[in-house]
C-alpha cells in the first residue's frame, strides 16, 4: 500500500501577492498556475528539492469567512515546517530576501530551528533535523 500527503491548502488574500512571496522571498518553485474560473486558480508551489507530488496549494479566500482566516489558520500555532539540509544557508538567504524571523535560531534536541512568518502572519518553522542517534 502507498499513500502520500500531496498538497496542503493555504488560504491567501491574493494569488499574485502570495506567489511573489513564496517564489521570490522563500525561493519556492512554481509548479502550476492554472485558471479554473474567472476567480479561481490552481496554484501549486514547493521548495526546491521537494518530493514529487508534494506542494503548497495557494487558495485565494472566496468570502468574508475565509478571508478572516488568512494568516491565522491554526490559531497562532506554528503551521508549516520547512525542512532544510543547511539551516544557516537558508536562514541567511531568507533574511536577506526580507523574511521576518520571530526569534533567534535555537538548538533543540531534534533540530536547529527558528520560527518565521509568511506575508500573512502564518507561523512556520525553518528546521534542520539532527542526525538520529540509536
C-alpha positions in Angstrom: 0.0 0.0 0.0 1.2 3.5 -0.8 -0.1 6.8 0.4 1.4 10.3 0.4 0.2 13.6 1.7 0.2 15.5 -1.6 -0.9 19.1 -1.1 -1.7 21.4 1.9 -4.1 24.3 1.1 -3.1 27.7 2.4 -5.7 30.5 2.4 -4.2 33.6 0.8 -5.7 37.1 0.2 -4.5 37.3 -3.4 -2.9 34.8 -5.7 -0.3 37.1 -7.2 1.0 38.6 -3.9 1.2 35.2 -2.4 3.1 33.8 -5.5 5.5 36.7 -5.3 6.3 36.0 -1.6 6.6 32.2 -1.9 8.7 32.3 -5.1 10.8 35.4 -4.5 11.3 35.6 -0.8 11.1 31.9 0.2 12.6 30.7 -3.1 9.9 28.1 -3.8 9.3 26.9 -7.3 6.0 27.5 -9.2 4.7 24.1 -10.1 1.3 25.0 -11.5 -0.8 28.1 -12.2 -4.0 27.1 -14.0 -7.1 29.2 -14.3 -10.2 27.2 -13.2 -12.8 30.0 -13.5 -13.0 33.8 -13.5 -11.9 33.9 -9.8 -10.2 30.6 -9.1 -6.8 29.2 -10.0 -5.0 26.0 -9.2 -1.7 27.4 -7.8 1.0 25.0 -6.5 4.4 25.9 -5.1 7.1 23.8 -3.5 10.5 24.3 -2.0 13.4 23.2 -4.2 14.1 19.5 -3.9 10.6 18.7 -2.5 9.4 15.1 -3.2 7.4 14.9 -6.4 3.7 15.4 -5.8 4.1 17.4 -2.5 3.2 21.1 -2.7 1.5 24.0 -1.1 -1.8 24.9 -2.7 -2.3 28.6 -2.6 -6.1 29.1 -2.2 -7.5 32.6 -2.6 -10.2 33.3 0.0 -13.6 33.4 -1.6 -15.7 35.2 1.1 -15.5 37.1 4.4 -15.4 33.9 6.5 -12.3 32.6 4.6 -10.7 36.0 4.5 -11.0 36.2 8.3 -8.8 33.0 8.5 -6.0 34.3 6.2 -2.8 34.4 8.3 -4.4 32.5 11.2 -5.5 29.1 10.1 -4.2 27.5 13.2 -5.0 29.9 16.0 -1.4 31.3 16.2 0.5 28.0 16.3 3.3 27.1 14.0 1.5 25.7 11.0 4.1 24.5 8.5 7.6 23.1 8.8 10.2 23.9 6.2 13.0 21.3 6.5 16.4 22.1 5.1 19.8 20.3 4.7 21.6 23.6 5.6 19.9 25.7 8.2 22.3 28.6 8.2 22.5 28.9 4.4 18.7 29.1 4.2 18.3 31.3 7.3 20.7 33.9 6.0 19.3 33.8 2.4 15.7 34.2 3.7 16.7 37.1 6.0 18.5 38.8 3.0 15.2 38.4 1.0 13.2 40.1 3.7 11.6 37.1 5.5 10.8 38.1 9.1 12.0 35.7 11.8 10.2 35.8 15.1 13.0 34.5 17.2 16.7 33.9 17.3 17.7 30.4 16.0 17.9 27.8 18.6 19.3 24.3 19.1 16.8 21.7 20.1 17.3 18.0 20.7 15.7 17.2 17.4 16.9 20.2 15.2 18.3 23.6 14.7 15.1 25.7 14.4 13.7 29.2 14.1 10.1 30.4 13.6 9.3 32.8 10.8 6.2 34.5 9.4 4.8 34.4 5.9 3.4 37.5 4.4 0.1 37.0 6.1 1.4 36.1 9.6 1.2 32.3 9.4 4.0 30.8 11.5 6.5 28.4 10.1 9.5 26.6 11.4 12.7 26.5 9.4 14.5 23.5 10.7 17.4 21.2 10.0 17.0 17.9 11.8 19.8 16.5 13.8 21.1 13.0 13.0 19.3 10.3 14.8 21.3 8.5 17.5 20.4 4.9 18.2 
